[in-house]
Amino acid sequence: MVLNGGSLGVDNGGGRAVPNTFNLREASSTVDLTGGNLTTSGVFSNSGALVVQGGGKLDLTGLTGSSFPGNVLVSNATVQVQAR
């Protein structure tokens, strides 16, 4: 999944699992967790910043092999990191 400064939102109040690789290309991409939680098991790459907001939980699993030197800004959310 390529995020070019856009947003990825979670809706319908449920937890979602996304196995995709995340390529953060632009200065800042947002994950909006207002509608629920999100679990990712893919690699994060490139140097764009990641903004996590909205009150839910972003569970980052499978980060082995990630090359993500970008910043992470967490606003009213929880981020859990699990390298495998």
N, C-alpha and C positions, 0 to 999 in steps of 0.2 A: 504494500500500500504506500503510495507516494503522497505526502502531505506538503503542498506548496504554500504554506502560510494559511491554510484553511482550518476548518474545524471538523472534528469527529464527535458526534453526539450519541448518547445512549438514551433510549426512550422506553416507555411502557413499564418502568419500575423494576425490570428484571435484570439479572446478571447476564452478561454476554461474554462469550469466549471467542477470541479472534486469533487464529494461528499465523496471521500474515507477518511478513517482514515490514517494518516501518522505516521508510526513507524520509528523513526530515530535511527538506531541501531549502526552505526559506528561513528568514530570520526568526519566525515564531509560528508554531502550529498549536492548536488548542484541542484538548480532549475535554468535552463538557459532560460531566457525570451527573447532571441535574436529575436525569431520569433513571439512574440506577448505577450498577457496578460494571466494570469491564476487566476481563482477564486476557492478557496477551501472552503468547508463547513464542513469538517471533523475535528476530534480531532487530535492534534499533541501530540505525546508521546515519551518517552525514552529520553536519555541524549545526543544523537549525535548533532553536530552543524549543522546549516542550512546555506548554502551559497546561496544568491540570486543575480543573475547577468544578464546582457544582455540588459538593456535599457527598458524593459517592466515593467508592474505593477503586483505584487502578492497581491491579495486581500484575506486576511484571515478572513473568517466569521465563525461563529459557534464554537468559541474556548472555550465555556463554557464546563468544564469537561476535558480540556487539562491539562496534567501534563508534561510540557516541560521545564526542567531546563537548557537546552542547550543554546549555544550562537547562535546569528544570525548575519551574516556578509552580508551587503548589498553593492554591487559594481555596480555602474552605473545602478541602478534599483530603483523602488519605492515599498515599502511595506505598505499596509493599513491594519490595524487590527480593526475588529469589533466583539466584544463579543456579543453573543445573549443569 
